[in-house]
Amino acid sequence: MLLLPLLLKATLLRLASGSYHPFYNGFYYNHIMNDNDDGQDKVDYFNGARLVVETSRDPVYSYNGANVTLPCHYRYEPDLGPKRKIRIKWSKLRDDFTKEQDVLVAIGKTYMAFGDFKGRAHIHQASRHEASLVITDVRLKDDGKYRCEVIDGLEDENDVVDLRLKGIVFPYQPPRGQYRLNFHEAEHVCQDQGAILANFNQLFQAWSEGLDWCNAGWLADGTVQYPIRLPRKPCGGVHLAPGIRSYGPRHRHLHRFDAFCFSSALKGEVFYLDRPAGMTLEEAKQSCQDAGAEIARVGQLYSAWKFLRLDRCSAGWLADGSVRYPIVTPRANCGPAEPGVRSFGFPSKGRFGVFCYRER
Ligand SMILES: *[C@@H]1O[C@H](CO)[C@@H](O)[C@H](O)[C@H]1NC(C)=O
């Protein structure tokens, strides 16, 4: 009675730790690529039937704290009947495509989730040939590509689906000024702002929505890039088309740049507090606490501006010691003609209001 679960567990573990060999598993069998133009489905023929695995071609969008289902279905052509014992393996591709991260493996109703996905991932099987993955309480770093792999005996087929988080990219410079962060420090400053280092997709999306920033910043894959809408001399020259300028991969310890951080929708709210005479940073932190909240981080202010349309033409302290304010509807005496989060930098003195964050 005890043996079966143990055996299953051992098999699941073996499945998980094995590196991914899509086309060679120690046996030879006839492998025929299908001739669809899109080249997405990879199929093998066995017993005269072929196994086909399909996910969604369109990216699946979600946000911080939500539950999401990554669809995956398989089928046999022709159908081999209802009872086949298959294994399902979900893994997450890394930004740099080096190693995959195990997410979950399943045989029948038994499954195991791994690492950060423990307790947050399970298989959704509403229909007979479904192998969809459910991730609960989605986190910023869940953004990326996932491989759904179905194994039936020697047959091993897969397809890849893209999970994208709705969010906002913002450039970050620490108080000490421009180009002070190596890769690891860039990771940390984004985390301190309630965000993570952006990936290329996210920066590209931000650029297509209008982000123009003439300082190079780290991305999650260890490359350094910057988004330019309006070509100009100090930003790659006037003859280069608008786009993402790239310095390529840089040395993660030695080279120093700014950071591009990514923050998603908020679980809570951001609000503004002030006193007639303004506040120091310390007083500002205290008044947020008195209101049952905490001083907002930069990523939370950007998220509130983008997703909750927070508009406030008064400068307020944030947790990192910077002073900023969010403008959705540009108007006189509230900064430039475009919407955005305005920054006064990191004032060493002065009295301001404060932006607080409270979880719902
Ligand atoms: C996500 O799913 C869990 C468990 O199924 C549930 O408790 C929670 O309320 C869901 N969260 C959202 C945001 O729907």
Ligand as a Chemical Component Dictionary entry (heavy atoms), coordinates in Angstrom:
data_LIG
# 
_chem_comp.id                   LIG 
_chem_comp.type                 NON-POLYMER 
_chem_comp.pdbx_formal_charge   0 
_chem_comp.three_letter_code    LIG 
# 
loop_
_chem_comp_atom.comp_id 
_chem_comp_atom.atom_id 
_chem_comp_atom.alt_atom_id 
_chem_comp_atom.type_symbol 
_chem_comp_atom.charge 
_chem_comp_atom.model_Cartn_x 
_chem_comp_atom.model_Cartn_y 
_chem_comp_atom.model_Cartn_z 
_chem_comp_atom.pdbx_ordinal 
LIG C1 C1 C 0 -7.099 31.935 -6.156 1  
LIG O1 O1 O 0 -7.425 30.611 -5.816 2  
LIG C2 C2 C 0 -7.445 30.373 -4.410 3  
LIG C3 C3 C 0 -7.596 28.898 -4.158 4  
LIG O2 O2 O 0 -8.240 28.251 -5.190 5  
LIG C4 C4 C 0 -8.541 31.211 -3.786 6  
LIG O3 O3 O 0 -8.593 31.002 -2.405 7  
LIG C5 C5 C 0 -8.268 32.674 -4.068 8  
LIG O4 O4 O 0 -9.324 33.480 -3.593 9  
LIG C6 C6 C 0 -8.087 32.925 -5.563 10 
LIG N1 N1 N 0 -7.594 34.268 -5.745 11 
LIG C7 C7 C 0 -8.131 35.114 -6.629 12 
LIG C8 C8 C 0 -7.504 36.460 -6.717 13 
LIG O5 O5 O 0 -9.074 34.820 -7.335 14 
# 
loop_
_chem_comp_bond.comp_id 
_chem_comp_bond.atom_id_1 
_chem_comp_bond.atom_id_2 
_chem_comp_bond.value_order 
_chem_comp_bond.pdbx_ordinal 
LIG C1 O1 SING 1  
LIG C1 C6 SING 2  
LIG O1 C2 SING 3  
LIG C2 C3 SING 4  
LIG C2 C4 SING 5  
LIG C3 O2 SING 6  
LIG C4 O3 SING 7  
LIG C4 C5 SING 8  
LIG C5 O4 SING 9  
LIG C5 C6 SING 10 
LIG C6 N1 SING 11 
LIG N1 C7 SING 12 
LIG C7 C8 SING 13 
LIG C7 O5 DOUB 14 
# 
